[in-house]
């Protein structure tokens, strides 16, 4: 995993933590009646979707178990159609799916730390000049 992807994934993790804090102690009814929290949560979902779009194609292709396309699509729907959003769907996303995403990204990052460099990359020798 390259440095840029790692930075973006860490930012996504931070956004998932923000959502968890925003809805801590909330039930669905509390959420739908709190306009400030709904808007903050939706903006945070937009941020996550934007960051997913910044990830390399390689990281997305090598991790098809993560719903990258759906996450980016939700960003577009949330950004362009806030007034038509079904808050029931947003609630399911933030109360269930965001924690799954956090676990998947944590696992992805942990697995990338445990990979050893290939022998062809780690045993390269430099040719002397001249």
N, C-alpha and C positions, 0 to 999 in steps of 0.2 A: 504494500500500500504506500502510495507516495505521500509526501508531507502535506500537500494541498488537500487531498481527500481526508487525511487524518484531522486536519484543522476544521474542515467543513463538518465532518461527523461529530467532532466535539461540540461544535456550535449547535448542531441539531440536538444532541443530548441535552445541552443547556436549555434549549427551547422546550424540550419535553419535560424537564424539571420545572420550568416556569408554569407550564400548564397544570402540572400536578399540584403546585402551590396555589394556583388560582382557584382550583376546584376542591381543594382540601375541605372535607367536612360537608360538602354539598351533596344533595340528592337532586334528581332531575327537576323537581318543582322549584327548588331554590335557584338552580341554574337558570331556568327559563324566565324567572321573574327578576333576575338581576342583570339589567341591560349593560352595566359597566363590565361585568365579568364576561358576558357573552361576547361583547365586542373585543375585549382583551384576549380572550381565548381564540377568537376567529383571526385576529391579527397575528397571533403566535402561530396558528396553523398556516397562515400565509407565509410567515417567515420560514417555517420548516419546508414548505413546498418550494420556495425560492432557493433554499440551500440545496435541496435534492437536485434541482436543475443544474447546480454548479458542480456536482460530483462527476468524475470521469465516467465515460461509457464503460470502461473496463471494470470499475468497481460495481457498477449497476448490473452489468452482464454476469459478473462472477458471483453475484448474490441475488439470484432470481427469487429466492424465498421472501425477500423484502419487497413490498408492494410499491416500488419507486414510482411507477407510472400513475397509480391511484393517488399517491401522496401529492404529486405534482398537479394532477387533475383537480384534486380538492382545492389546491391553492387557487387555481384559475376560477373555479366556481365560487369560492368564498370571496375572492377579490372583485369579481365582476357581477355577482348576483346575491350580495348579502341580504337584500330584502326578500329574496325568494328562498333562502335557505330554510330547510326543515331543521329546527333546533333539536328535534328528537334524534336526527342523524348525527348532528354535531355532538350531542351528548354521548352517544354510543362511541363515537370516534375518540373523544377526549377521556372518557371514563374507562374505556376498554382497550382500544387500539393503540393509543399513544404509549401505554406501558409495554405492550408487545413490541412496538418499534424500538423503544429504549433497550429492551432485553436483546433484540436482534442486533442492534448496533454495538452494544457492549460486547456481545459474543463475537461479532465480526472483528472488532478492534483487538480483542484478546487473542483471537486466532491469528491475527496478522503479527502480533508480537511474538508468538511462539514459532512462527515459521523461520527456518534457518535459510540463509542465503544459499543459492545453488552453488555447486562447486565451480562451475564455469565462471561465475562472477566473483567468488571469494578467492580464487587462486590465480587471478590474472597477475602477470608480472609485467613490469615496465621495461621497455627496451631502452638501453642506454643511448643517449644522443651521440651521433657522430660515427 
